[in-house]
Amino acid sequence: MDFTTLCIHGNNEKYDETGAVSVPIFQTATFARPAVGQSTGYDYSRLQNPTREHLEKTVAQLENGIEAMAFSTGMAAIAALMELFSPGDHIIASDDLYGGTHRLFFGISAKNGIIFDLVNTSDISQIANFIKPKTKAIFVETPTNPMMQVTDIAAVSRLAKQHNLLLIVDNTLLTPYYQQPLRLGADIVIHSGTKYLGGHNDTLAGFLIASDLKLIERLRYIYKTTGACLSPFDSWLLIRGIKTLAVRMDKQQQNASILAAWLCKQNKVKAVHYIGLASHPGYEISKRQATGFGSMISFELDSEFTATRVLERVSLIQFAESLGGVETLITYPMLQTHADVPFAEREAKGINSRLLRLSVGLECVDDLIADIEKALLED
Ligand SMILES: Cc1ncc(COP(=O)(O)O)c(C=O)c1O
């Protein structure tokens, strides 16, 4: 079945007798047992819920996994994932991570004895140099948020397999519509479902997807024990959002490529990071491992003054955190998503006072350009 059909019909199971086309929201905490020692297959909504199960089966199919687990947020998914590791375990991760993941690693997981090294994972030799006897996993975001660094997933997977390491890929920015890391050799895929999968800036969600049965068993145990599951209503919002994933992403990408090309021509714009630009260092790898470039752009202005003026002057585009929704959002990574990353680390990556990030939405691209053009004008 084609991806776009899967998005709409999911696993196509029917959960009631009425013929309801939209999956019902099973808004219940618990389920009555038919008799002692018997179960309907549903006992308690932290463990199983039919609405969430429909979503999980759909996401597992979209990512080519065997099982998906739906969490209350992307961070809840990553926090649960960290429970796979024990004190002394070492993880090599991308050095341009989403700020919340960075905070989790160094503010919480490190306290629990997990050791991290951050490297530029787009350079395989850097990863290889950091592998130690205690290394257990490689954690990659590709493209990264906000600098759009691209990692060759298949090449990292070969290295991970040689050393018996788990390869974990945060696939939030491209989604399975454009990139399927499990097919490229990853072991676990992460999503902030809050972003493109939900797609409407109206709810939070997270996912872990895997295809190894032993790994799934362990993750499911952590999932039901730690309990950050997605509610039935939010599961339904995600099911609804995913129905239009393919069309949204195609149109958002079309808008983003026009906007990126336009930004490149503006005097006050000094650099544009969009993986769909042929000049982007990750362009060739992206063409090989993904079927699209997505709609995230970061760009650097000539001064902090111009950057803050753009943020304060845009009116159609909203100055807000998050990404992947139908509304175009502009973010100041230095003060928002990456505020907790140490200053020197941020600066070294280019996350400075001149850098803005755009999540390009579904509006008419001419209106988006007009909004930024007006914000860039001199007084
Ligand atoms: C790449 C990436 N991963 C994970 C997260 C965390 O997801 P959430 O905000 O749903 O907890 C985000 C949030 O912005 C993100 O951009």
The ligand as a Gaussian input file, in Angstrom:
#p B3LYP/6-31G(d) Opt

LIG

0 1
 C       14.234000      17.242000      16.914000
 C       13.397000      17.247000      18.152000
 N       13.359000      16.150000      18.932000
 C       12.627000      16.110000      20.065000
 C       11.898000      17.217000      20.485000
 C       11.113000      17.146000      21.755000
 O        9.745000      16.994000      21.496000
 P        8.569000      17.569000      22.414000
 O        8.627000      19.046000      22.376000
 O        7.343000      16.966000      21.786000
 O        8.800000      17.035000      23.788000
 C       11.893000      18.368000      19.700000
 C       11.133000      19.552000      20.122000
 O       11.250000      20.624000      19.562000
 C       12.670000      18.397000      18.506000
 O       12.723000      19.488000      17.713000

